[in-house]
Amino acid sequence: MADTRDIPTLVVEGDDDQWVIIGLLDKHGVDMNPAFRPIKLAVAKDSSTGAKGIVPLLANMAIQIQLATDRPIGFVVDVDLSCADRWAEVSKCLVAAGITPPASCPPDGFIGRMPGRSFDCGVWMMPDCVLDHGKLEHLLKTLVPAGDPLWPLAESSTEDAKSKGAKFRKLDLDKATMHCWLAWQEEPGVPFGRAVTSNYFGHDSAEAKAFLRWLKILFNLNGLATI
Amino acid sequence: MLTRVDIANYRGFKSYRMEGLAQVNLIVGKNNSGKTALLEALNFATTGGDPLVLADAANRRGELIAADEGPRLYPDLTHFFHGHEITPGSVFTITPDNGYPRLVIRLIPLPPDSSLFDEAEDEIETRPVFGVIIEGASGIGSSASDLGLSPRGGLIFNPKARIRAAAATSMGTARPSLFIPTDSVTQRRLAQLWRQAVLDANQQDALAAIQIIADSIKQIVVLPSDGSSRAVPSLRDWYVITSEARRPVPLGSFGDGVRRLMTLALSLSRVGGGTLFIDEIDTGLHYSVMADMWKLVVKKALASNVQVFATTHSWDCIEGLSTLCQREPGLVNKVAIHKIDRALQNSVAFSGEALVRMLRSDIDPR
């Protein structure tokens, strides 16, 4: 939706991605209040079908890069199954925007530029631009406090539930474990983003810092002084 | 139809290209990005380099120079040149495609027969110190003795060239081209458009247009002259017959939107086969009528073979065009949206199909 201020955009796949990233930035000292935030986050969607996620994100990536004439723009995609396959899909979009991408995504995130432009565009592949089978939950897993006594129980309970017929897809095991663990917090069942701002999750794992470093460079986020 | 234009050393643009031009073009960009300047350049190009287009543009912008004595004002040509600086040899160029001539506007030493200008005025400010030639033009400016430039940059027309151009226009040699500024057109111009619509039997177009926002209006009537000497038609002569009032209601009782839509419809009828330029097309219009306004513009442009260039700052206006393209997918190839950013060397153009995708995904092209 139109914003009353002209600020750079970070495009993400879903609402959880949006609120987790806002939570991480907030925890690292970036004021994400809409009146002051240095970047805005937008969930990729197609209102005609109601679809959110990777399909509308990739469908519009080239358009959004071309439109970002006077500001940087970033995209956060889940690796899902194969890092190489997802990068190949992203690369097609970059090529459509006139950018020549490297053969694989750099481990510290991709940052490139259209010819003749003064501002960068960037792509981060969740969780760390390297791992296969990756998505937001894998980054969140690195933010579970070390030695948390409930986490192993949440893992074994979720696996047990799956073996007894729980209907979630095996692909979503980490997501189910995460929600199981969140159900046992002081306020049960808060969404991922609030779990970051409520300190159920930490915010400074090496993986989270690597992601924030990419954001800092792409958007020149001076608020991330310690990253 | 223009599909591409290159501009050099013109206003804020050192070098700029617009391409991907379609039948109906919506130009977006920030304040002071040069949208109106580009409309004016395209207008100049589609008239084959008519310097009256430059004079009108300067007049609208208030870029005028007063004579040292007397009330006359002259269009200030200085600002058309990149950097606002002129010297003998200064040039700006506009290079359209598809058979329109390449226009090179060049300041030249005063030609020997410049005494022709003496017939215009004898005030010192109006005496040219440079000549101005428009290479590529066929009307005024094509000859070195047609146009001059005063010491402070005021554009001076040789009166004989004006007479020659008026004759050419009356013979219909010029391609039809109209520029509708932000604040619409003067009452006099609107009346002229109406007269032409009556002669062309196109009044129904204007009625259908204003019915978009005021469907109670059933008929437009213009009072016949009362025999007074008032030669300039006024809005107070215009009435409408509505289904809601027993007596005719002054057209002026309706808001700016009615006048805007009338102007759009009448202008589209007037410039059949030519080009229409509309600065801030959404002026005076509520967001809910944008799709219908665009339907009027696009359908009429296609029917009358008019190429349209419009600007906007309004999200609603952009969304209206996208909505029309979704309702009528056959129009997506007739429409383009162009983002202007003067920091680049070219506009960023998208088809109607991309426009639909943008708006479906809440992507703001501005």
Boltz contact constraints between the chains, C-beta under 6 A:
constraints:
  - contact:
      token1: [A, 1]
      token2: [B, 362]
      max_distance: 6.0
  - contact:
      token1: [A, 2]
      token2: [B, 315]
      max_distance: 6.0
  - contact:
      token1: [A, 2]
      token2: [B, 364]
      max_distance: 6.0
  - contact:
      token1: [A, 45]
      token2: [B, 361]
      max_distance: 6.0
  - contact:
      token1: [A, 46]
      token2: [B, 360]
      max_distance: 6.0
  - contact:
      token1: [A, 46]
      token2: [B, 361]
      max_distance: 6.0
  - contact:
      token1: [A, 47]
      token2: [B, 360]
      max_distance: 6.0
  - contact:
      token1: [A, 48]
      token2: [B, 360]
      max_distance: 6.0
  - contact:
      token1: [A, 56]
      token2: [B, 361]
      max_distance: 6.0
  - contact:
      token1: [A, 60]
      token2: [B, 361]
      max_distance: 6.0
  - contact:
      token1: [A, 63]
      token2: [B, 354]
      max_distance: 6.0
  - contact:
      token1: [A, 66]
      token2: [B, 348]
      max_distance: 6.0
  - contact:
      token1: [A, 67]
      token2: [B, 365]
      max_distance: 6.0
  - contact:
      token1: [A, 69]
      token2: [B, 341]
      max_distance: 6.0
  - contact:
      token1: [A, 69]
      token2: [B, 344]
      max_distance: 6.0
  - contact:
      token1: [A, 70]
      token2: [B, 341]
      max_distance: 6.0
